[in-house]
Amino acid sequence: MSGLHQTIANVRSDFLHKLSTETSKNHARVYVEGLQIKNMSASARGTIQEPGSGVKAKAGLNKSILDQGWFKFKRQLDYKLSWQGGRLIEVDFRHTSQRCSCCGYTAKENRLSQADFRCLACGYEENADVNAAKNILTVGQTGVACSANRVGGRQQEPAGIREEVLPVAS
């Protein structure tokens, strides 16, 4: 059985190496969500006084998250991009899945389901992951453009993001 687990680990590692190498060769900048994987995979057991709920489901989710190798991929990609002269940029992940990449309106209700996104403000529809990826790119590029100018020390302030609450149509 351990031989099978080792084979699976080797296949996963090989895939991550190939993907990170290909990405680093073809992209000078890569923007990723600054996910706290350790926090995401924390136990749901709770304490004796306050036992956790959904412990079995959370344990399965934790195993799935850790099996994906997100941290390992990010570490490899960062190293290989640096080696190629590129840069890995982590962006704040908050609200990237709820913000409209078209108009900037942010609301929980924009997420129809795990896979579907529709903006309540402008009606823009997109796959939720694609919409979030566009937001990550925008936030990352804004962060790079608005970082301090090393020569003059000046800094461009980022443009505001529209976060007003619109009434939900019934």
C-alpha positions as CSV (number, residue, x, y, z in Angstrom):
1,M,0.0,0.0,0.0
2,S,2.8,2.4,0.8
3,G,4.3,1.8,-2.7
4,L,1.0,3.0,-4.2
5,H,1.0,6.2,-2.0
6,Q,4.6,6.8,-3.0
7,T,3.7,6.4,-6.7
8,I,0.8,8.9,-6.3
9,A,3.1,11.4,-4.5
10,N,5.7,11.0,-7.3
11,V,3.1,11.6,-10.0
12,R,1.8,14.7,-8.2
13,S,5.3,16.1,-7.7
14,D,6.2,15.5,-11.3
15,F,3.1,17.3,-12.4
16,L,3.7,20.3,-10.1
17,H,7.3,20.5,-11.4
18,K,6.3,20.4,-15.0
19,L,3.5,23.0,-14.5
20,S,5.6,25.4,-12.5
21,T,8.5,25.1,-15.1
22,E,6.1,25.7,-18.0
23,T,4.4,28.7,-16.3
24,S,7.7,30.3,-15.2
25,K,9.1,30.0,-18.8
26,N,6.1,31.7,-20.4
27,H,5.1,34.4,-17.8
28,A,7.2,37.2,-16.3
29,R,4.6,37.9,-13.6
30,V,2.2,35.5,-11.9
31,Y,-0.5,36.7,-9.5
32,V,-1.9,34.3,-6.9
33,E,-4.3,34.5,-4.0
34,G,-2.5,34.9,-0.7
35,L,-4.3,32.0,0.8
36,Q,-3.5,30.9,4.3
37,I,-3.4,27.1,3.7
38,K,-2.5,26.3,7.3
39,N,-5.6,28.2,8.5
40,M,-7.8,26.7,5.8
41,S,-6.8,23.1,6.8
42,A,-7.2,23.6,10.6
43,S,-9.1,21.0,12.5
44,A,-12.8,21.4,13.2
45,R,-12.7,19.1,16.3
46,G,-13.2,21.9,18.8
47,T,-12.8,21.2,22.5
48,I,-14.4,19.0,25.1
49,Q,-16.5,22.0,26.3
50,E,-17.4,23.0,22.8
51,P,-17.1,20.1,20.4
52,G,-16.9,21.0,16.7
53,S,-19.5,20.2,14.1
54,G,-19.0,18.6,10.7
55,V,-15.7,17.2,11.9
56,K,-15.7,14.3,9.4
57,A,-16.6,16.5,6.4
58,K,-13.9,19.0,7.5
59,A,-11.3,16.3,7.8
60,G,-12.1,15.2,4.2
61,L,-11.9,18.8,3.0
62,N,-8.5,19.3,4.8
63,K,-7.1,16.1,3.2
64,S,-8.3,17.3,-0.2
65,I,-6.8,20.8,0.2
66,L,-3.4,19.3,1.4
67,D,-3.4,16.7,-1.4
68,Q,-3.6,19.4,-4.0
69,G,-0.1,20.6,-3.1
70,W,-1.0,24.3,-3.4
71,F,1.8,25.4,-1.1
72,K,4.4,23.2,-2.9
73,F,3.3,24.5,-6.3
74,K,3.5,28.2,-5.1
75,R,7.0,27.6,-3.6
76,Q,8.3,25.9,-6.8
77,L,6.7,28.6,-9.0
78,D,8.2,31.4,-6.9
79,Y,11.7,29.8,-7.1
80,K,11.5,29.2,-10.8
81,L,10.1,32.6,-11.6
82,S,12.9,34.2,-9.7
83,W,15.4,32.1,-11.5
84,Q,14.0,33.1,-14.8
85,G,13.9,36.8,-13.8
86,G,10.1,36.8,-13.2
87,R,8.1,37.5,-10.1
88,L,5.3,35.8,-8.1
89,I,2.9,38.3,-6.6
90,E,0.5,37.3,-3.8
91,V,-2.6,39.4,-3.6
92,D,-5.3,39.8,-0.9
93,F,-7.9,37.2,-1.6
94,R,-10.7,38.9,0.3
95,H,-13.8,39.4,-1.8
96,T,-12.2,38.3,-5.1
97,S,-15.0,35.8,-5.6
98,Q,-17.8,38.3,-4.7
99,R,-16.5,41.3,-6.6
100,C,-17.6,41.9,-10.2
101,S,-14.6,42.0,-12.5
102,C,-16.6,44.3,-14.8
103,C,-17.9,47.1,-12.6
104,G,-16.3,46.4,-9.2
105,Y,-19.6,45.9,-7.2
106,T,-19.1,43.6,-4.2
107,A,-21.8,41.5,-2.6
108,K,-22.2,38.0,-1.3
109,E,-25.3,37.7,-3.4
110,N,-23.3,38.0,-6.6
111,R,-22.3,34.3,-6.1
112,L,-25.2,32.3,-7.3
113,S,-23.4,29.0,-6.6
114,Q,-19.9,27.6,-6.3
115,A,-19.5,27.9,-10.1
116,D,-21.8,30.7,-11.1
117,F,-21.4,34.5,-10.8
118,R,-23.9,37.2,-11.7
119,C,-23.4,40.9,-10.7
120,L,-26.5,42.4,-9.1
121,A,-25.4,45.9,-10.2
122,C,-24.5,45.5,-13.9
123,G,-25.8,42.0,-14.7
124,Y,-22.4,40.7,-15.8
125,E,-22.3,36.8,-15.8
126,E,-19.2,34.6,-15.7
127,N,-17.9,31.4,-14.3
128,A,-17.1,32.3,-10.7
129,D,-13.5,31.1,-10.9
130,V,-12.9,33.1,-14.1
131,N,-14.4,36.2,-12.5
132,A,-12.2,35.7,-9.4
133,A,-9.1,35.2,-11.5
134,K,-9.8,38.5,-13.4
135,N,-10.1,40.2,-10.0
136,I,-6.8,38.7,-8.8
137,L,-5.1,39.9,-11.9
138,T,-6.6,43.4,-11.5
139,V,-5.7,43.7,-7.8
140,G,-2.2,42.4,-8.5
141,Q,-1.6,44.8,-11.4
142,T,-2.9,47.7,-9.3
143,G,-0.6,46.7,-6.5
144,V,2.4,46.7,-8.8
145,A,1.4,50.0,-10.5
146,C,0.8,51.7,-7.2
147,S,3.9,50.5,-5.4
148,A,6.4,53.0,-4.3
149,N,8.6,54.6,-7.0
150,R,12.2,53.6,-6.1
151,V,13.7,56.7,-7.7
152,G,11.4,59.5,-6.6
153,G,9.8,57.8,-3.6
154,R,6.4,58.8,-4.8
155,Q,3.5,56.4,-4.6
156,Q,0.3,56.2,-6.8
157,E,-2.8,55.5,-4.7
158,P,-5.0,52.7,-6.0
159,A,-8.4,53.6,-7.4
160,G,-11.4,53.0,-5.2
161,I,-13.4,49.8,-5.5
162,R,-17.2,50.3,-5.6
163,E,-18.7,48.5,-2.6
164,E,-22.1,50.1,-2.1
165,V,-25.0,47.9,-1.3
166,L,-27.8,47.8,-3.9
167,P,-31.3,46.5,-3.0
168,V,-31.9,42.9,-4.1
169,A,-34.6,42.7,-6.8
170,S,-37.4,40.4,-5.8
